[in-house]
Amino acid sequence: MMQEQQMDKQINVYEPHEWKHGTVVAGVEWKNPVGTASGTFQYDACHWFYDVSQMGAVTTKGVSPVPWEGNPGPRTAETPAGTVNSVGLQNPGVDHYLVDELPKLKKEGATVVTNVAGHCDDDYAEVVAKLADCSADMLEINVSCPNVTHGGMSVGTDPIALNRLITRLRHITSKPLIVKLTPNVTDIVPIAKAAVDGGADALSMINTLVGMRIDIRTGEPILANRTGGVSGPAILPIGLSFVWRVRQALPDIPIIGIGGIDSGEKALEYLYAGANAVEVGAVALYEPTAPMRVARELDDLLDCRPELAAKLAAGQTWR
């Protein structure tokens, strides 16, 4: 009881901030251009460190039709300038999410992006149907996770299958749909176009790249799943290049840039590449307050870039 009382009195590391520069993604206003990336944010842990309503948006861990246990361990391994993970989208399922995490986030006043996961089209459709009239502000359809053995990335690498899925989901809900794209393709532009043609309101990119580490003592892969998703500072230039290429091909679609962002300066690079907003991910696994720090750094950097700030506030982009 005493410990709970002490936690109730805990002061957030970051006090409330008056944001100067917001953005608009698919018609949804964000207080600032920085959100959390799916799989790296958990309300019960992070809300002790900062006010979640202060983020541009909070993107939740992927939710599935039923609880998923995820992949067996070991699930993570360090790599130069990053990590490889094979968690496997462990989560308690959409029903639990609707009665637990989502109400907590909305009570705090957060702008919520709910990430949707599935093994097949029916899985995605079932989750989206349950979320269709919920209080989440946007849905992010994860068709790009490289460590789920069924569905997932296979849908995100096939333009025809992706278009079919997004078209189906578009008929289920009127909420803004973000499609999270994989970098593990030869050419991301046809994939992006297929998602938009199917009814996507925005795109987020990139998810992790397929990678591996070997234990030289045994000669075997460190991860039980053999391969996993590479994230962290090492993938920054890759993420930037994908945002740039899609922006050139699709000048009007809102884009959320993801990958290797651990400072306001790196977030700014994504905005100059053509993104409307960014999501901060891997750095939050060892620095829980990083998304808020990045948001504040970016807010100050935009003071000296009024033309870019004005475009973002109007829902436009630099490119």
NORJO-V221998 format. One record per backbone hydrogen bond with DSSP energy under -0.5 kcal/mol. NH is the residue of the N-H (numbers start at 1). CO is the residue of the C=O. Records with the same first field share a line. If there is no record, write none. Layout:
NH: CO ; CO
This chain:
5: 1
6: 2
7: 3
8: 4
9: 5
10: 7
13: 49
14: 49
15: 13
19: 17
23: 30
24: 312
25: 28
26: 24
28: 25
29: 27
30: 23
35: 278
36: 57
37: 280
40: 37
45: 42
46: 42
47: 43
48: 45
49: 46
50: 46
51: 14
52: 50
54: 51
55: 52
56: 34
57: 34
58: 111
59: 57
60: 58 ; 113
63: 115
68: 91
71: 87
77: 84
79: 82
82: 79
83: 231
84: 77
85: 229
86: 75
91: 68
94: 64
97: 93
98: 94
99: 95
100: 96
102: 97
104: 100
105: 101
106: 102
107: 103
108: 104
109: 106
110: 105
112: 110
113: 58
114: 112 ; 138
115: 113
116: 140
117: 63
124: 120
125: 121
126: 122
127: 123
128: 124
129: 125
130: 126
131: 127
132: 128
134: 131
137: 112
138: 112
139: 176
140: 114
141: 139 ; 178
142: 116 ; 140
143: 141 ; 180
148: 145
152: 118
153: 145
154: 151
155: 152
156: 143 ; 152
157: 153
158: 155
159: 157
162: 158
163: 159
164: 160
165: 161
166: 162
167: 163
168: 164
169: 165
170: 166
171: 167 ; 168
172: 169
173: 169
176: 137
178: 139 ; 176
179: 202
180: 141 ; 178
181: 179 ; 204
185: 183
191: 187
192: 188
193: 189
194: 190
195: 191
196: 192
197: 193
198: 194
199: 195 ; 196
200: 195
201: 177
202: 177
203: 254
204: 179
205: 256
207: 181
209: 230
211: 228
215: 220
216: 214
218: 215
219: 215
220: 215
222: 213
224: 74
225: 74
226: 223
227: 225
228: 211
229: 85
230: 209 ; 228
231: 83
234: 81
235: 232
236: 233
239: 235
240: 236
241: 237
242: 238
243: 239
244: 240
245: 241
246: 242
247: 243
248: 244
249: 245
250: 246
253: 250
254: 201
256: 203
257: 255 ; 277
258: 205
259: 279
262: 260
267: 263
268: 264
269: 265
270: 266
271: 267
272: 268
273: 269
274: 270 ; 271
275: 270
276: 255
277: 255
278: 33
279: 257
280: 35
281: 279
284: 281
285: 282
286: 283
287: 283
290: 287
292: 289
293: 289
294: 290
295: 291
296: 292
297: 293
298: 294
299: 295
300: 296
301: 297
302: 298
303: 299 ; 300
304: 300 ; 301
305: 302
309: 305
310: 306
311: 307
312: 308
313: 309
314: 310
315: 312
316: 311
318: 271
